[in-house]
Amino acid sequence: MKQSEIFRENAENCAHLAETAPNEPAFHRYKRMEAAWLALADEQDWLDGEVSPAPGPGARKSNGSGGAKSGTPDAGS
C-alpha cells in the first residue's frame, strides 16, 4: 500500500470521527485533521512523481502585460 493511500485512510477516519463529534469544537478539529491528511496525501503523490505540482494559493498566471513583477502588491494604486 502506498503511503498516500494510508494518509487518505487517516483522512477518512477523521471524517467519520467528525460525524460523531460530541460538540462543535471537536467537529472542527476533526475536519482540520482530515484536511491536513488529504494535503499530506497530495504532497506524497507529488513526491512520488505521480502528479505534477499544483500552483500554490499565491501563484499568479501571467496576464501578458509584459510589465515587471515586483513580488509585492502596489501600495499606492
Gaussian input, Z-matrix of N, CA and C with variables (Angstrom, degrees):
# hf/3-21g

backbone

0 1
 N
 C     1     B1
 C     2     B2     1     A1
 N     3     B3     2     A2     1     D1
 C     4     B4     3     A3     2     D2
 C     5     B5     4     A4     3     D3
 N     6     B6     5     A5     4     D4
 C     7     B7     6     A6     5     D5
 C     8     B8     7     A7     6     D6
 N     9     B9     8     A8     7     D7
 C    10    B10     9     A9     8     D8
 C    11    B11    10    A10     9     D9
 N    12    B12    11    A11    10    D10
 C    13    B13    12    A12    11    D11
 C    14    B14    13    A13    12    D12
 N    15    B15    14    A14    13    D13
 C    16    B16    15    A15    14    D14
 C    17    B17    16    A16    15    D15
 N    18    B18    17    A17    16    D16
 C    19    B19    18    A18    17    D17
 C    20    B20    19    A19    18    D18
 N    21    B21    20    A20    19    D19
 C    22    B22    21    A21    20    D20
 C    23    B23    22    A22    21    D21
 N    24    B24    23    A23    22    D22
 C    25    B25    24    A24    23    D23
 C    26    B26    25    A25    24    D24
 N    27    B27    26    A26    25    D25
 C    28    B28    27    A27    26    D26
 C    29    B29    28    A28    27    D27
 N    30    B30    29    A29    28    D28
 C    31    B31    30    A30    29    D29
 C    32    B32    31    A31    30    D30
 N    33    B33    32    A32    31    D31
 C    34    B34    33    A33    32    D32
 C    35    B35    34    A34    33    D33
 N    36    B36    35    A35    34    D34
 C    37    B37    36    A36    35    D35
 C    38    B38    37    A37    36    D36
 N    39    B39    38    A38    37    D37
 C    40    B40    39    A39    38    D38
 C    41    B41    40    A40    39    D39
 N    42    B42    41    A41    40    D40
 C    43    B43    42    A42    41    D41
 C    44    B44    43    A43    42    D42
 N    45    B45    44    A44    43    D43
 C    46    B46    45    A45    44    D44
 C    47    B47    46    A46    45    D45
 N    48    B48    47    A47    46    D46
 C    49    B49    48    A48    47    D47
 C    50    B50    49    A49    48    D48
 N    51    B51    50    A50    49    D49
 C    52    B52    51    A51    50    D50
 C    53    B53    52    A52    51    D51
 N    54    B54    53    A53    52    D52
 C    55    B55    54    A54    53    D53
 C    56    B56    55    A55    54    D54
 N    57    B57    56    A56    55    D55
 C    58    B58    57    A57    56    D56
 C    59    B59    58    A58    57    D57
 N    60    B60    59    A59    58    D58
 C    61    B61    60    A60    59    D59
 C    62    B62    61    A61    60    D60
 N    63    B63    62    A62    61    D61
 C    64    B64    63    A63    62    D62
 C    65    B65    64    A64    63    D63
 N    66    B66    65    A65    64    D64
 C    67    B67    66    A66    65    D65
 C    68    B68    67    A67    66    D66
 N    69    B69    68    A68    67    D67
 C    70    B70    69    A69    68    D68
 C    71    B71    70    A70    69    D69
 N    72    B72    71    A71    70    D70
 C    73    B73    72    A72    71    D71
 C    74    B74    73    A73    72    D72
 N    75    B75    74    A74    73    D73
 C    76    B76    75    A75    74    D74
 C    77    B77    76    A76    75    D75
 N    78    B78    77    A77    76    D76
 C    79    B79    78    A78    77    D77
 C    80    B80    79    A79    78    D78
 N    81    B81    80    A80    79    D79
 C    82    B82    81    A81    80    D80
 C    83    B83    82    A82    81    D81
 N    84    B84    83    A83    82    D82
 C    85    B85    84    A84    83    D83
 C    86    B86    85    A85    84    D84
 N    87    B87    86    A86    85    D85
 C    88    B88    87    A87    86    D86
 C    89    B89    88    A88    87    D87
 N    90    B90    89    A89    88    D88
 C    91    B91    90    A90    89    D89
 C    92    B92    91    A91    90    D90
 N    93    B93    92    A92    91    D91
 C    94    B94    93    A93    92    D92
 C    95    B95    94    A94    93    D93
 N    96    B96    95    A95    94    D94
 C    97    B97    96    A96    95    D95
 C    98    B98    97    A97    96    D96
 N    99    B99    98    A98    97    D97
 C   100   B100    99    A99    98    D98
 C   101   B101   100   A100    99    D99
 N   102   B102   101   A101   100   D100
 C   103   B103   102   A102   101   D101
 C   104   B104   103   A103   102   D102
 N   105   B105   104   A104   103   D103
 C   106   B106   105   A105   104   D104
 C   107   B107   106   A106   105   D105
 N   108   B108   107   A107   106   D106
 C   109   B109   108   A108   107   D107
 C   110   B110   109   A109   108   D108
 N   111   B111   110   A110   109   D109
 C   112   B112   111   A111   110   D110
 C   113   B113   112   A112   111   D111
 N   114   B114   113   A113   112   D112
 C   115   B115   114   A114   113   D113
 C   116   B116   115   A115   114   D114
 N   117   B117   116   A116   115   D115
 C   118   B118   117   A117   116   D116
 C   119   B119   118   A118   117   D117
 N   120   B120   119   A119   118   D118
 C   121   B121   120   A120   119   D119
 C   122   B122   121   A121   120   D120
 N   123   B123   122   A122   121   D121
 C   124   B124   123   A123   122   D122
 C   125   B125   124   A124   123   D123
 N   126   B126   125   A125   124   D124
 C   127   B127   126   A126   125   D125
 C   128   B128   127   A127   126   D126
 N   129   B129   128   A128   127   D127
 C   130   B130   129   A129   128   D128
 C   131   B131   130   A130   129   D129
 N   132   B132   131   A131   130   D130
 C   133   B133   132   A132   131   D131
 C   134   B134   133   A133   132   D132
 N   135   B135   134   A134   133   D133
 C   136   B136   135   A135   134   D134
 C   137   B137   136   A136   135   D135
 N   138   B138   137   A137   136   D136
 C   139   B139   138   A138   137   D137
 C   140   B140   139   A139   138   D138
 N   141   B141   140   A140   139   D139
 C   142   B142   141   A141   140   D140
 C   143   B143   142   A142   141   D141
 N   144   B144   143   A143   142   D142
 C   145   B145   144   A144   143   D143
 C   146   B146   145   A145   144   D144
 N   147   B147   146   A146   145   D145
 C   148   B148   147   A147   146   D146
 C   149   B149   148   A148   147   D147
 N   150   B150   149   A149   148   D148
 C   151   B151   150   A150   149   D149
 C   152   B152   151   A151   150   D150
 N   153   B153   152   A152   151   D151
 C   154   B154   153   A153   152   D152
 C   155   B155   154   A154   153   D153
 N   156   B156   155   A155   154   D154
 C   157   B157   156   A156   155   D155
 C   158   B158   157   A157   156   D156
 N   159   B159   158   A158   157   D157
 C   160   B160   159   A159   158   D158
 C   161   B161   160   A160   159   D159
 N   162   B162   161   A161   160   D160
 C   163   B163   162   A162   161   D161
 C   164   B164   163   A163   162   D162
 N   165   B165   164   A164   163   D163
 C   166   B166   165   A165   164   D164
 C   167   B167   166   A166   165   D165
 N   168   B168   167   A167   166   D166
 C   169   B169   168   A168   167   D167
 C   170   B170   169   A169   168   D168
 N   171   B171   170   A170   169   D169
 C   172   B172   171   A171   170   D170
 C   173   B173   172   A172   171   D171
 N   174   B174   173   A173   172   D172
 C   175   B175   174   A174   173   D173
 C   176   B176   175   A175   174   D174
 N   177   B177   176   A176   175   D175
 C   178   B178   177   A177   176   D176
 C   179   B179   178   A178   177   D177
 N   180   B180   179   A179   178   D178
 C   181   B181   180   A180   179   D179
 C   182   B182   181   A181   180   D180
 N   183   B183   182   A182   181   D181
 C   184   B184   183   A183   182   D182
 C   185   B185   184   A184   183   D183
 N   186   B186   185   A185   184   D184
 C   187   B187   186   A186   185   D185
 C   188   B188   187   A187   186   D186
 N   189   B189   188   A188   187   D187
 C   190   B190   189   A189   188   D188
 C   191   B191   190   A190   189   D189
 N   192   B192   191   A191   190   D190
 C   193   B193   192   A192   191   D191
 C   194   B194   193   A193   192   D192
 N   195   B195   194   A194   193   D193
 C   196   B196   195   A195   194   D194
 C   197   B197   196   A196   195   D195
 N   198   B198   197   A197   196   D196
 C   199   B199   198   A198   197   D197
 C   200   B200   199   A199   198   D198
 N   201   B201   200   A200   199   D199
 C   202   B202   201   A201   200   D200
 C   203   B203   202   A202   201   D201
 N   204   B204   203   A203   202   D202
 C   205   B205   204   A204   203   D203
 C   206   B206   205   A205   204   D204
 N   207   B207   206   A206   205   D205
 C   208   B208   207   A207   206   D206
 C   209   B209   208   A208   207   D207
 N   210   B210   209   A209   208   D208
 C   211   B211   210   A210   209   D209
 C   212   B212   211   A211   210   D210
 N   213   B213   212   A212   211   D211
 C   214   B214   213   A213   212   D212
 C   215   B215   214   A214   213   D213
 N   216   B216   215   A215   214   D214
 C   217   B217   216   A216   215   D215
 C   218   B218   217   A217   216   D216
 N   219   B219   218   A218   217   D217
 C   220   B220   219   A219   218   D218
 C   221   B221   220   A220   219   D219
 N   222   B222   221   A221   220   D220
 C   223   B223   222   A222   221   D221
 C   224   B224   223   A223   222   D222
 N   225   B225   224   A224   223   D223
 C   226   B226   225   A225   224   D224
 C   227   B227   226   A226   225   D225
 N   228   B228   227   A227   226   D226
 C   229   B229   228   A228   227   D227
 C   230   B230   229   A229   228   D228

   B1=1.4417
   B2=1.5302
   B3=1.3317
   B4=1.4570
   B5=1.5226
   B6=1.3252
   B7=1.4593
   B8=1.5299
   B9=1.3346
   B10=1.4640
   B11=1.5306
   B12=1.3220
   B13=1.4668
   B14=1.5266
   B15=1.3146
   B16=1.4665
   B17=1.5290
   B18=1.3377
   B19=1.4558
   B20=1.5250
   B21=1.3303
   B22=1.4705
   B23=1.5264
   B24=1.3171
   B25=1.4688
   B26=1.5270
   B27=1.3285
   B28=1.4598
   B29=1.5310
   B30=1.3241
   B31=1.4673
   B32=1.5228
   B33=1.3107
   B34=1.4637
   B35=1.5284
   B36=1.3241
   B37=1.4641
   B38=1.5247
   B39=1.3164
   B40=1.4628
   B41=1.5266
   B42=1.3291
   B43=1.4648
   B44=1.5260
   B45=1.3189
   B46=1.4671
   B47=1.5220
   B48=1.3255
   B49=1.4601
   B50=1.5289
   B51=1.3172
   B52=1.4636
   B53=1.5298
   B54=1.3350
   B55=1.4632
   B56=1.5259
   B57=1.3252
   B58=1.4693
   B59=1.5243
   B60=1.3169
   B61=1.4660
   B62=1.5295
   B63=1.3367
   B64=1.4652
   B65=1.5325
   B66=1.3394
   B67=1.4636
   B68=1.5187
   B69=1.3273
   B70=1.4668
   B71=1.5275
   B72=1.3442
   B73=1.4733
   B74=1.5276
   B75=1.3103
   B76=1.4686
   B77=1.5286
   B78=1.3393
   B79=1.4635
   B80=1.5265
   B81=1.3346
   B82=1.4621
   B83=1.5256
   B84=1.3074
   B85=1.4688
   B86=1.5301
   B87=1.3453
   B88=1.4672
   B89=1.5246
   B90=1.3354
   B91=1.4605
   B92=1.5296
   B93=1.3417
   B94=1.4774
   B95=1.5229
   B96=1.3282
   B97=1.4692
   B98=1.5257
   B99=1.3211
   B100=1.4636
   B101=1.5330
   B102=1.3325
   B103=1.4625
   B104=1.5269
   B105=1.3313
   B106=1.4634
   B107=1.5314
   B108=1.3253
   B109=1.4738
   B110=1.5316
   B111=1.3348
   B112=1.4650
   B113=1.5248
   B114=1.3244
   B115=1.4674
   B116=1.5295
   B117=1.3319
   B118=1.4680
   B119=1.5265
   B120=1.3203
   B121=1.4656
   B122=1.5260
   B123=1.3354
   B124=1.4696
   B125=1.5293
   B126=1.3170
   B127=1.4719
   B128=1.5310
   B129=1.3312
   B130=1.4637
   B131=1.5260
   B132=1.3469
   B133=1.4663
   B134=1.5186
   B135=1.3391
   B136=1.4588
   B137=1.5284
   B138=1.3305
   B139=1.4671
   B140=1.5271
   B141=1.3272
   B142=1.4601
   B143=1.5285
   B144=1.3430
   B145=1.4590
   B146=1.5083
   B147=1.3198
   B148=1.4641
   B149=1.5191
   B150=1.3213
   B151=1.4630
   B152=1.5224
   B153=1.3310
   B154=1.4604
   B155=1.5232
   B156=1.3204
   B157=1.4585
   B158=1.5236
   B159=1.3149
   B160=1.4618
   B161=1.5210
   B162=1.3186
   B163=1.4597
   B164=1.5267
   B165=1.3217
   B166=1.4499
   B167=1.5122
   B168=1.3358
   B169=1.4597
   B170=1.5184
   B171=1.3328
   B172=1.4494
   B173=1.5135
   B174=1.3227
   B175=1.4623
   B176=1.5264
   B177=1.3184
   B178=1.4547
   B179=1.5129
   B180=1.3248
   B181=1.4609
   B182=1.5179
   B183=1.3175
   B184=1.4540
   B185=1.5200
   B186=1.3459
   B187=1.4551
   B188=1.5202
   B189=1.3217
   B190=1.4493
   B191=1.5049
   B192=1.3474
   B193=1.4583
   B194=1.5224
   B195=1.3206
   B196=1.4529
   B197=1.5035
   B198=1.3238
   B199=1.4558
   B200=1.5106
   B201=1.3340
   B202=1.4550
   B203=1.5157
   B204=1.3196
   B205=1.4514
   B206=1.5193
   B207=1.3040
   B208=1.4528
   B209=1.5197
   B210=1.3333
   B211=1.4539
   B212=1.5092
   B213=1.3473
   B214=1.4584
   B215=1.5080
   B216=1.3358
   B217=1.4594
   B218=1.5283
   B219=1.3125
   B220=1.4616
   B221=1.5160
   B222=1.3126
   B223=1.4560
   B224=1.5200
   B225=1.3095
   B226=1.4491
   B227=1.5101
   B228=1.2842
   B229=1.4639
   B230=1.4924
   A1=109.02
   A2=115.08
   A3=120.23
   A4=110.50
   A5=115.14
   A6=120.83
   A7=110.96
   A8=117.88
   A9=120.47
   A10=111.49
   A11=117.76
   A12=120.69
   A13=110.79
   A14=116.62
   A15=120.93
   A16=109.56
   A17=116.60
   A18=120.72
   A19=110.47
   A20=117.21
   A21=120.44
   A22=111.29
   A23=117.81
   A24=120.39
   A25=110.15
   A26=116.34
   A27=120.05
   A28=110.45
   A29=116.73
   A30=120.73
   A31=110.68
   A32=116.54
   A33=120.62
   A34=110.93
   A35=116.59
   A36=120.17
   A37=110.71
   A38=117.41
   A39=121.15
   A40=110.52
   A41=117.35
   A42=120.43
   A43=110.17
   A44=117.07
   A45=120.32
   A46=110.94
   A47=116.83
   A48=120.22
   A49=110.88
   A50=117.24
   A51=120.70
   A52=110.65
   A53=116.52
   A54=120.37
   A55=111.87
   A56=116.41
   A57=120.29
   A58=112.25
   A59=116.49
   A60=120.35
   A61=110.23
   A62=116.43
   A63=120.08
   A64=113.77
   A65=117.29
   A66=119.98
   A67=109.83
   A68=115.60
   A69=120.48
   A70=113.42
   A71=119.76
   A72=117.91
   A73=112.63
   A74=117.73
   A75=120.49
   A76=110.46
   A77=116.31
   A78=120.37
   A79=110.48
   A80=116.18
   A81=119.99
   A82=111.79
   A83=117.00
   A84=120.73
   A85=110.16
   A86=116.79
   A87=119.95
   A88=111.48
   A89=117.81
   A90=120.19
   A91=110.96
   A92=117.31
   A93=119.46
   A94=110.43
   A95=115.97
   A96=119.17
   A97=110.40
   A98=116.79
   A99=120.52
   A100=110.25
   A101=116.32
   A102=120.29
   A103=111.28
   A104=116.38
   A105=119.89
   A106=110.74
   A107=117.56
   A108=119.88
   A109=110.72
   A110=116.93
   A111=118.96
   A112=111.33
   A113=117.16
   A114=120.26
   A115=110.31
   A116=116.14
   A117=119.41
   A118=111.13
   A119=116.95
   A120=120.89
   A121=110.29
   A122=116.47
   A123=120.11
   A124=110.58
   A125=115.86
   A126=120.42
   A127=110.80
   A128=116.04
   A129=119.76
   A130=110.75
   A131=116.57
   A132=119.58
   A133=110.13
   A134=116.96
   A135=120.54
   A136=110.20
   A137=116.68
   A138=120.05
   A139=111.86
   A140=115.73
   A141=120.56
   A142=112.28
   A143=117.23
   A144=121.17
   A145=114.37
   A146=117.39
   A147=120.06
   A148=112.92
   A149=117.73
   A150=121.28
   A151=108.21
   A152=115.20
   A153=118.64
   A154=108.35
   A155=117.32
   A156=119.33
   A157=111.47
   A158=115.66
   A159=121.17
   A160=108.19
   A161=117.09
   A162=118.45
   A163=109.82
   A164=115.39
   A165=120.52
   A166=111.15
   A167=116.96
   A168=119.88
   A169=113.51
   A170=118.64
   A171=121.04
   A172=113.54
   A173=117.23
   A174=120.36
   A175=110.22
   A176=115.05
   A177=120.50
   A178=109.39
   A179=114.17
   A180=118.92
   A181=108.21
   A182=115.10
   A183=119.47
   A184=109.50
   A185=116.35
   A186=119.86
   A187=112.09
   A188=116.27
   A189=120.24
   A190=114.40
   A191=117.91
   A192=119.97
   A193=112.24
   A194=117.24
   A195=120.31
   A196=113.55
   A197=117.68
   A198=120.95
   A199=111.29
   A200=115.44
   A201=120.00
   A202=109.00
   A203=115.99
   A204=121.55
   A205=108.80
   A206=116.20
   A207=119.76
   A208=111.39
   A209=117.26
   A210=120.77
   A211=112.75
   A212=117.39
   A213=121.47
   A214=109.29
   A215=116.33
   A216=118.74
   A217=111.27
   A218=117.62
   A219=122.06
   A220=109.21
   A221=117.30
   A222=120.93
   A223=111.78
   A224=118.50
   A225=120.18
   A226=114.69
   A227=120.46
   A228=120.88
   A229=112.41
   D1=135.05
   D2=179.94
   D3=-72.17
   D4=152.38
   D5=179.58
   D6=-59.90
   D7=-39.79
   D8=-179.41
   D9=-64.36
   D10=-32.07
   D11=176.83
   D12=-66.87
   D13=-38.37
   D14=176.61
   D15=-63.39
   D16=-42.70
   D17=178.69
   D18=-61.54
   D19=-40.33
   D20=179.69
   D21=-69.04
   D22=-33.39
   D23=174.42
   D24=-64.84
   D25=-40.80
   D26=176.71
   D27=-61.53
   D28=-40.93
   D29=177.78
   D30=-62.32
   D31=-41.43
   D32=178.68
   D33=-63.91
   D34=-39.50
   D35=176.50
   D36=-61.85
   D37=-40.98
   D38=178.35
   D39=-64.72
   D40=-37.54
   D41=178.09
   D42=-63.44
   D43=-41.57
   D44=177.88
   D45=-65.48
   D46=-40.48
   D47=177.24
   D48=-63.05
   D49=-37.02
   D50=178.94
   D51=-63.60
   D52=-37.77
   D53=-179.77
   D54=-62.30
   D55=-29.74
   D56=-176.96
   D57=-109.58
   D58=16.73
   D59=-178.12
   D60=-62.13
   D61=139.49
   D62=-176.87
   D63=-75.12
   D64=-17.03
   D65=-178.95
   D66=-155.47
   D67=171.95
   D68=-176.08
   D69=-65.56
   D70=-42.54
   D71=178.10
   D72=-60.23
   D73=-39.23
   D74=178.44
   D75=-66.34
   D76=-40.25
   D77=177.69
   D78=-57.56
   D79=-49.13
   D80=-178.68
   D81=-65.67
   D82=-35.83
   D83=177.74
   D84=-61.92
   D85=-46.62
   D86=179.84
   D87=-65.55
   D88=-36.32
   D89=178.25
   D90=-67.03
   D91=-37.46
   D92=176.10
   D93=-66.13
   D94=-38.97
   D95=177.98
   D96=-65.07
   D97=-40.43
   D98=177.78
   D99=-59.56
   D100=-46.65
   D101=-179.80
   D102=-62.57
   D103=-38.31
   D104=179.86
   D105=-66.37
   D106=-42.37
   D107=178.34
   D108=-63.63
   D109=-39.85
   D110=178.67
   D111=-65.98
   D112=-38.17
   D113=176.99
   D114=-63.93
   D115=-40.95
   D116=177.55
   D117=-63.59
   D118=-39.52
   D119=179.35
   D120=-63.08
   D121=-44.36
   D122=178.69
   D123=-62.93
   D124=-42.50
   D125=179.07
   D126=-62.47
   D127=-41.28
   D128=-179.69
   D129=-65.12
   D130=-40.31
   D131=176.35
   D132=-59.36
   D133=-40.96
   D134=178.62
   D135=-65.14
   D136=-45.03
   D137=179.40
   D138=-61.25
   D139=-33.68
   D140=179.20
   D141=-80.40
   D142=-1.39
   D143=178.19
   D144=77.24
   D145=20.37
   D146=-177.62
   D147=-90.03
   D148=-20.96
   D149=178.13
   D150=-137.93
   D151=156.08
   D152=176.27
   D153=-83.44
   D154=153.56
   D155=-178.25
   D156=-66.43
   D157=138.08
   D158=176.50
   D159=-89.06
   D160=146.20
   D161=177.71
   D162=-64.63
   D163=144.25
   D164=-179.90
   D165=-72.76
   D166=172.36
   D167=-177.37
   D168=-63.87
   D169=-22.39
   D170=-179.75
   D171=-93.21
   D172=-1.77
   D173=-176.92
   D174=-74.18
   D175=142.01
   D176=178.08
   D177=-122.55
   D178=146.89
   D179=173.47
   D180=-87.67
   D181=148.91
   D182=179.07
   D183=-67.49
   D184=137.68
   D185=178.75
   D186=-96.82
   D187=2.14
   D188=176.44
   D189=78.77
   D190=11.11
   D191=-177.21
   D192=-75.04
   D193=-21.14
   D194=177.86
   D195=82.28
   D196=-1.72
   D197=-179.88
   D198=-75.64
   D199=155.97
   D200=178.94
   D201=-76.37
   D202=144.30
   D203=176.83
   D204=-95.80
   D205=128.88
   D206=-179.14
   D207=-91.01
   D208=-19.60
   D209=-178.57
   D210=88.29
   D211=-6.11
   D212=176.80
   D213=-127.61
   D214=150.44
   D215=-179.83
   D216=-67.81
   D217=153.23
   D218=176.77
   D219=-67.87
   D220=128.03
   D221=-177.31
   D222=-84.01
   D223=-35.04
   D224=-172.69
   D225=-108.00
   D226=5.08
   D227=-174.36
   D228=-89.65

